[in-house]
Amino acid sequence: MCLCTRPSTNVLCRVCGYITVGRIRRSCPQHSTTLYLMDLEQCPRCRTYSFMMQEFSTDEAK
């Protein structure tokens, strides 16, 4: 399955609690050389790496 066209979601940093809209950077098995510059590799606030971040939809927050 291609990860390149997945929709934006809410992204939560589990270290500092920062929430933003976007996607966590993940490598697509079909397009391994494709890089989306707006995907998050680190938290914009505390700079922790993506393994400490979590994507969630607004339905999950309720």
C-alpha positions as CSV (number, residue, x, y, z in Angstrom):
1,M,0.0,0.0,0.0
2,C,1.3,3.5,-0.9
3,L,1.7,5.9,2.0
4,C,2.4,8.9,-0.2
5,T,-1.3,9.9,-0.6
6,R,-2.5,9.5,3.0
7,P,-4.4,12.5,4.3
8,S,-3.3,15.0,6.9
9,T,-4.3,14.3,10.5
10,N,-3.6,15.7,13.9
11,V,-0.1,15.0,15.2
12,L,0.6,14.9,18.9
13,C,4.1,15.1,20.4
14,R,4.1,12.7,23.4
15,V,7.0,14.6,25.0
16,C,5.8,18.2,25.2
17,G,2.1,17.9,24.2
18,Y,2.3,20.0,21.1
19,I,-0.5,19.3,18.6
20,T,-0.4,20.3,14.9
21,V,-2.1,19.3,11.7
22,G,0.1,17.3,9.3
23,R,1.6,13.9,8.8
24,I,4.5,12.1,10.4
25,R,7.2,11.3,7.8
26,R,7.2,7.6,6.9
27,S,9.0,5.8,4.2
28,C,6.8,4.4,1.4
29,P,7.7,0.9,0.3
30,Q,6.7,1.6,-3.3
31,H,8.4,5.0,-3.6
32,S,11.4,4.8,-1.3
33,T,13.1,7.9,-2.8
34,T,10.1,10.2,-2.6
35,L,10.2,12.7,0.2
36,Y,7.4,15.1,1.2
37,L,9.0,18.2,2.7
38,M,5.9,19.1,4.8
39,D,5.9,15.8,6.6
40,L,7.1,16.0,10.2
41,E,10.4,14.3,11.1
42,Q,10.7,16.1,14.5
43,C,8.4,18.0,16.8
44,P,8.5,21.7,15.8
45,R,8.5,22.7,19.5
46,C,10.9,20.4,21.4
47,R,12.7,18.7,18.4
48,T,12.0,15.2,19.6
49,Y,12.0,12.5,16.8
50,S,9.0,11.1,15.1
51,F,8.9,7.8,17.1
52,M,7.7,10.0,20.0
53,M,4.9,11.5,18.0
54,Q,1.4,10.1,17.2
55,E,-1.1,10.7,14.5
56,F,-4.7,10.8,15.5
57,S,-8.0,12.0,14.0
58,T,-10.4,14.3,15.7
59,D,-12.8,11.4,16.3
60,E,-10.1,9.7,18.5
61,A,-9.7,12.8,20.6
62,K,-13.3,12.7,21.9
